[in-house]
Amino acid sequence: MLCGLRVSCPGIIQSFDPVKQTVTVQLAIRENILQNLVRTPIAIAPLVDVPVVFPRGGKCTLTMPIQQGDECLVVFGDMCIDGWWQSGGVQNQLDKRRHDLSDGFCIPGPWSQTRTLLNYSPNTTQLRSDDGQTIIELDPTGKVNVTAPQVNVQGTTVNVTASQKVNVSGNGSTSIEGKDFLTHQHTGVQTGGGVTGPVR
């Protein structure tokens, strides 16, 4: 009975369906099967249509670009999840199975020692790419740092407010509405003690 009871197991994602938000997963540990009284490691067939668990709540979701080869943890439900998965809400069991391979949930994230992160920050919270080139960092000392090859901010209205000072540095090239801030010149005016009009 215990050999047929499933709780959790590390897995390797084989494919991801971004429409259904499910994965096909190969469990990463082989099952020992007795063959002619000899324990023989046998790979369990890939699990299909496994729902992915993302942090979600309050009408907000943190999604990830799941890729083939990503490692994960598959957790198996106590009961048949088919009715709930198809219709949501509280449903009756469509099958009497318990802790079955058919009722797994995929939690992306657990990783083996072959995939540990370089330059892991032990002092801050980071949302980062594995290569460390793109990082959004929350520092408990009161700072938020964003590091990336390119940062885009888009919105109907974008407000930047500081109680003391706003610093903008563009390494010698800062543009506002397509106008280079440092080299911008007004035409038709002469130098002197007067004040020019706004940037146009």
Secondary structure, 3 states (H helix, E strand, C coil): CHHHCCCEEEEEEEEEECCCCEEEEEECCCEEEEECCEEEEECCCCEEEEEECCCEECCEECCCCCCCCCEEEEEECCECCHHHHHHCCCCCCCCCCECCHHHEEEEECCCCHHHCCCCCCCCCEEEECCCCCCEEEEECCCEEEEECCCCCCCCCCCCCCCCCCCCCCCCCCCEECCEECCCCCCCCCCCCCCCCCCCC
